[in-house]
């Protein structure tokens, strides 16, 4: 009987101890990962670094670092080590550029483009890395618009002949639902401080002045895009504006003919070109990967990690979830 009582007490203690641990862990998570991250400098003086995984063996000196840019370029996607996927790209490019053992970088781009500012930030990070060592850009299935904008920062651009690239242009969109509101008996009531404050509102038609203002803003951004392509690819700007810089998507082979890229090939050819430019024959190729981080676990518990959500998409839908009012470097077929 005493043994039974002792056993029950022991089980109760274990349950209470386990419950206490779980409660404290949840309490810590609810306290917010931001405070934990804010105290990170007190915990370590090292900047975040990605782990290295060998993707192609080699017996030469040094190494080639492969960095991948995949999907829509956006500052809204949570990063692995940084706050966003843009931060992740900046961290990887800086890590490769500052590593003396890395002789060249291969940036694998498979992206339809995305936000203007996010694309510009990554482009500048690529050019900073290029200032220290060669950056070979390899374009996958799609490296269009913002994907091509980023690629222009490389030392040598390579694509498959079936790659879709180009799409040099800018797009901004809104949705007008004024007629729908009238049909169901709804009317938007707006109080604003200035005439242009609600210029992209879908509840009314845009005025001619608003259309001219937005179009001018689009053309300013387009001008920067064309200027970068002209400078990086050594193509006259007028030739671009009067030719392929009209938003069209072109194949890798046509991109080579139009001097938007330097060569055609497969990813292995990009590795070979990186070894050549980096003077590192037979160097191994490593890919950067993020190791497990406690901060990501906390974001999972606090609901701040978008990857923890379940999302169902209809087959065939290629919607990058454009947000009204944002400028994008994207092909026109991504706009509804």
Wavefront OBJ file of the C-alpha trace (Angstrom):
o trace
v 0.000 0.000 0.000
v 2.827 2.364 0.894
v 4.525 1.468 -2.362
v 1.376 2.390 -4.290
v 1.132 5.728 -2.491
v 4.805 6.418 -3.156
v 4.322 5.562 -6.818
v 1.339 7.902 -7.135
v 3.230 10.725 -5.468
v 6.194 10.163 -7.776
v 3.966 10.267 -10.861
v 2.276 13.409 -9.583
v 5.636 15.100 -9.043
v 6.778 14.195 -12.566
v 3.525 15.554 -14.036
v 3.827 18.793 -12.049
v 7.474 19.217 -13.037
v 6.704 18.608 -16.715
v 3.740 20.950 -16.616
v 5.871 23.638 -15.005
v 8.512 23.324 -17.707
v 5.915 23.541 -20.469
v 4.222 26.515 -18.813
v 7.483 28.409 -18.493
v 8.444 27.650 -22.087
v 5.069 28.936 -23.384
v 5.379 31.978 -21.140
v 8.795 32.693 -22.611
v 7.410 32.336 -26.124
v 4.496 34.671 -25.369
v 6.925 37.199 -23.985
v 7.968 37.678 -27.594
v 10.860 36.610 -29.683
v 11.685 40.256 -30.377
v 12.941 40.806 -26.827
v 15.029 37.672 -27.028
v 16.495 38.795 -30.342
v 17.127 42.258 -28.932
v 19.317 40.743 -26.252
v 21.195 38.602 -28.796
v 24.298 40.854 -28.838
v 24.719 40.109 -25.136
v 24.630 36.388 -25.893
v 27.091 36.361 -28.801
v 29.307 38.813 -30.624
v 29.206 36.855 -33.892
v 27.143 37.976 -36.855
v 24.658 35.378 -38.158
v 26.264 32.828 -40.489
v 24.930 30.144 -42.758
v 26.251 26.590 -42.664
v 28.006 25.125 -45.703
v 26.942 21.994 -47.568
v 29.103 20.599 -50.377
v 27.176 20.281 -53.648
v 30.101 19.455 -55.944
v 33.373 17.909 -54.842
v 36.726 19.323 -55.775
v 40.343 18.869 -54.748
v 41.669 22.313 -55.555
v 42.306 25.208 -53.213
v 39.557 27.529 -52.071
v 35.858 27.020 -52.738
v 32.969 28.365 -54.797
v 29.918 29.569 -52.852
v 26.478 28.978 -54.340
v 23.672 31.282 -53.211
v 20.089 30.832 -54.383
v 17.396 33.433 -54.986
v 14.111 31.624 -55.573
v 10.515 32.797 -55.774
v 8.982 36.249 -55.581
v 11.321 38.910 -54.205
v 9.575 40.407 -51.206
v 10.333 41.929 -47.845
v 7.196 40.260 -46.463
v 8.624 36.728 -46.368
v 10.252 35.667 -43.101
v 13.951 34.860 -43.380
v 15.916 31.941 -41.966
v 18.559 33.990 -40.151
v 17.535 37.524 -41.041
v 14.188 39.192 -40.526
v 13.237 38.689 -44.191
v 14.346 36.726 -47.224
v 16.028 39.929 -48.432
v 18.122 39.994 -45.250
v 19.037 36.340 -45.810
v 20.411 37.150 -49.275
v 22.400 40.080 -47.890
v 23.864 37.907 -45.113
v 24.871 35.154 -47.544
v 26.440 37.542 -50.039
v 28.377 39.312 -47.285
v 29.503 36.003 -45.798
v 30.815 34.796 -49.154
v 32.427 38.132 -49.994
v 34.310 38.329 -46.683
v 35.439 34.680 -46.673
v 38.981 34.546 -48.055
v 38.538 30.874 -48.925
v 35.646 31.717 -51.275
v 37.208 32.517 -54.648
v 33.979 33.217 -56.547
v 30.216 33.217 -56.064
v 27.493 31.565 -58.128
v 24.131 33.292 -57.642
v 21.338 30.988 -58.796
v 18.315 33.113 -59.743
v 14.942 31.485 -60.333
v 12.496 34.326 -59.763
v 9.766 36.213 -61.623
v 10.815 39.392 -59.819
v 8.952 41.187 -57.076
v 8.999 44.377 -55.065
v 11.000 47.268 -56.504
v 12.782 48.247 -53.297
v 13.550 44.656 -52.279
v 15.006 43.964 -55.730
v 17.128 47.107 -55.540
v 18.464 46.177 -52.101
v 19.558 42.739 -53.318
v 21.051 44.184 -56.512
v 23.218 46.524 -54.434
v 24.277 43.628 -52.190
v 25.345 41.702 -55.311
v 27.409 44.634 -56.595
v 29.149 44.954 -53.216
v 30.072 41.280 -53.350
v 31.209 41.697 -56.969
v 33.622 44.422 -55.865
v 35.524 41.812 -53.842
v 35.301 38.705 -56.032
v 33.616 37.415 -59.231
v 29.873 36.777 -59.116
v 28.545 34.422 -61.791
v 24.761 34.647 -62.113
v 23.001 31.542 -63.373
v 19.375 31.989 -64.409
v 17.045 29.052 -63.891
v 13.621 28.610 -65.437
v 12.626 32.219 -64.788
v 14.754 35.289 -64.118
v 12.445 38.039 -65.279
v 11.879 41.660 -64.305
v 13.149 41.991 -60.715
v 14.943 38.671 -61.172
v 16.848 40.192 -64.102
v 17.321 43.478 -62.212
v 19.149 41.575 -59.459
v 21.108 39.544 -62.018
v 22.559 42.706 -63.559
v 24.769 43.037 -60.493
v 26.793 39.971 -61.482
v 30.187 39.822 -63.180
v 29.048 37.214 -65.725
v 25.454 36.300 -66.594
v 24.555 32.823 -67.847
v 21.223 31.195 -68.667
v 19.769 28.116 -70.281
v 18.519 28.724 -73.799
v 14.987 27.958 -72.520
v 15.190 30.377 -69.582
v 12.566 33.139 -69.525
v 14.161 36.471 -68.706
v 13.948 40.145 -69.636
v 10.590 41.750 -68.785
v 12.301 45.081 -68.161
v 9.489 47.167 -66.769
v 7.513 48.355 -63.743
v 3.917 47.711 -62.736
v 1.567 49.012 -60.047
v -2.063 48.047 -59.775
v -5.285 48.673 -57.943
v -8.798 47.262 -58.259
v -11.843 49.417 -58.993
v -15.025 48.103 -57.403
v -17.148 51.266 -57.544
v -19.795 49.671 -59.782
v -20.018 46.629 -57.505
v -20.619 48.834 -54.459
v -23.409 50.602 -56.318
v -25.099 47.311 -57.178
v -25.221 46.167 -53.561
v -26.080 49.573 -52.134
v -22.774 50.466 -50.468
v -20.965 53.775 -50.612
v -17.468 54.588 -49.334
v -17.184 57.668 -47.124
v -13.638 59.094 -46.979
v -12.179 61.963 -44.959
v -8.756 62.953 -46.246
v -6.131 65.615 -45.700
v -5.211 66.089 -49.348
v -6.473 65.500 -52.858
v -4.077 62.599 -53.535
v -4.409 60.801 -50.196
v -6.775 58.099 -51.533
v -5.665 58.134 -55.166
v -5.507 54.309 -55.395
v -8.841 53.729 -53.694
v -10.958 51.194 -55.528
v -14.166 52.816 -54.391
v -13.991 55.519 -57.065
v -12.460 56.214 -60.445
v -9.047 57.870 -60.540
v -8.865 61.470 -61.691
v -6.690 62.416 -64.697
v -4.280 64.162 -62.325
v -3.925 61.025 -60.203
v -3.314 58.859 -63.257
v -0.627 61.234 -64.482
v 1.018 61.286 -61.042
v 1.135 57.481 -60.721
v 2.324 57.063 -64.307
v 5.143 59.539 -63.677
v 6.178 57.598 -60.584
v 6.202 54.346 -62.588
v 8.299 55.926 -65.335
v 10.829 57.272 -62.821
v 11.355 53.751 -61.486
v 11.423 52.349 -65.014
v 14.098 54.899 -65.878
v 16.293 53.603 -63.069
v 15.801 50.010 -64.249
v 16.703 50.836 -67.843
v 19.674 52.909 -66.679
v 21.069 49.994 -64.675
v 20.673 47.590 -67.609
v 22.279 50.089 -69.981
v 25.255 50.641 -67.673
v 25.798 47.044 -66.595
v 25.314 45.520 -70.056
v 26.918 48.374 -72.019
v 23.846 48.860 -74.207
v 22.675 52.328 -75.317
v 19.658 53.383 -73.248
v 17.736 54.600 -76.292
v 18.229 51.215 -77.915
v 16.737 49.533 -74.862
v 13.773 51.908 -74.585
v 12.949 51.506 -78.280
v 13.475 47.753 -78.247
v 13.385 44.968 -75.682
v 12.853 47.167 -72.596
v 9.113 47.275 -73.188
v 8.168 44.621 -70.638
v 8.421 41.630 -72.975
v 9.684 38.275 -71.710
v 12.370 36.673 -73.880
v 14.199 33.352 -74.005
v 17.747 32.827 -72.849
v 18.910 32.477 -76.446
v 17.285 35.764 -77.430
v 18.762 37.371 -74.305
v 22.217 36.324 -75.512
v 21.549 37.787 -78.970
v 20.365 41.028 -77.354
v 23.436 41.141 -75.049
v 21.398 40.866 -71.858
v 23.541 37.898 -70.811
v 27.084 36.674 -71.496
v 26.571 33.002 -72.264
v 24.372 29.919 -72.346
v 24.849 26.734 -70.360
v 23.842 24.588 -67.412
v 24.547 25.139 -63.737
v 27.727 23.034 -64.069
v 28.941 25.509 -66.690
v 28.316 28.309 -64.214
v 30.470 26.488 -61.651
v 33.223 26.108 -64.276
v 33.047 29.803 -65.153
v 33.234 30.729 -61.456
v 36.333 28.547 -61.029
v 37.860 30.200 -64.083
v 37.148 33.759 -62.968
v 38.177 32.974 -59.406
v 41.423 31.296 -60.512
v 40.433 28.241 -58.490
v 40.466 25.188 -60.771
v 38.842 22.080 -59.272
v 37.622 24.017 -56.204
v 34.629 22.433 -54.433
v 31.229 24.118 -54.578
v 29.397 24.749 -51.310
v 25.817 25.859 -50.760
v 24.720 27.972 -47.808
v 22.012 26.563 -45.551
v 20.511 27.850 -42.317
v 20.900 25.667 -39.263
v 18.084 25.323 -36.725
v 17.622 28.477 -34.684
v 15.785 28.814 -31.364
v 14.357 32.151 -32.524
v 12.474 30.421 -35.337
v 10.933 28.045 -32.812
v 9.751 30.988 -30.757
v 8.208 32.609 -33.843
v 6.426 29.342 -34.484
v 4.859 29.401 -30.993
v 3.980 33.100 -31.162
v 2.454 32.780 -34.616
v 4.911 35.193 -36.212
v 6.376 32.672 -38.623
v 4.275 32.614 -41.790
v 5.685 29.201 -42.686
v 3.656 27.675 -39.845
v 0.411 28.492 -41.654
v -1.439 26.023 -43.840
v -2.239 27.484 -47.229
v -4.284 25.846 -49.976
v -3.799 27.035 -53.546
v -5.755 26.132 -56.624
v -3.841 24.093 -59.203
v -2.192 26.208 -61.843
v -2.409 29.432 -59.843
v 0.839 31.437 -60.008
v -0.271 34.356 -57.851
v 2.570 36.188 -56.121
v -0.069 37.954 -53.958
v 0.468 41.480 -55.259
v -0.403 44.162 -52.757
v -2.282 47.218 -53.986
v -0.213 50.366 -53.980
v 3.223 48.716 -54.280
v 5.576 49.050 -57.230
v 6.723 45.746 -58.683
v 9.272 44.462 -61.148
v 7.077 41.644 -62.492
v 5.956 40.319 -65.893
v 2.471 41.467 -66.878
v 1.063 37.932 -66.736
v 1.387 38.008 -62.937
v -1.131 40.845 -62.716
v -4.772 39.758 -62.609
l 1 2 3 4 5 6 7 8 9 10 11 12 13 14 15 16 17 18 19 20 21 22 23 24 25 26 27 28 29 30 31 32 33 34 35 36 37 38 39 40 41 42 43 44 45 46 47 48 49 50 51 52 53 54 55 56 57 58 59 60 61 62 63 64 65 66 67 68 69 70 71 72 73 74 75 76 77 78 79 80 81 82 83 84 85 86 87 88 89 90 91 92 93 94 95 96 97 98 99 100 101 102 103 104 105 106 107 108 109 110 111 112 113 114 115 116 117 118 119 120 121 122 123 124 125 126 127 128 129 130 131 132 133 134 135 136 137 138 139 140 141 142 143 144 145 146 147 148 149 150 151 152 153 154 155 156 157 158 159 160 161 162 163 164 165 166 167 168 169 170 171 172 173 174 175 176 177 178 179 180 181 182 183 184 185 186 187 188 189 190 191 192 193 194 195 196 197 198 199 200 201 202 203 204 205 206 207 208 209 210 211 212 213 214 215 216 217 218 219 220 221 222 223 224 225 226 227 228 229 230 231 232 233 234 235 236 237 238 239 240 241 242 243 244 245 246 247 248 249 250 251 252 253 254 255 256 257 258 259 260 261 262 263 264 265 266 267 268 269 270 271 272 273 274 275 276 277 278 279 280 281 282 283 284 285 286 287 288 289 290 291 292 293 294 295 296 297 298 299 300 301 302 303 304 305 306 307 308 309 310 311 312 313 314 315 316 317 318 319 320 321 322 323 324 325 326 327 328 329 330 331 332 333 334 335 336
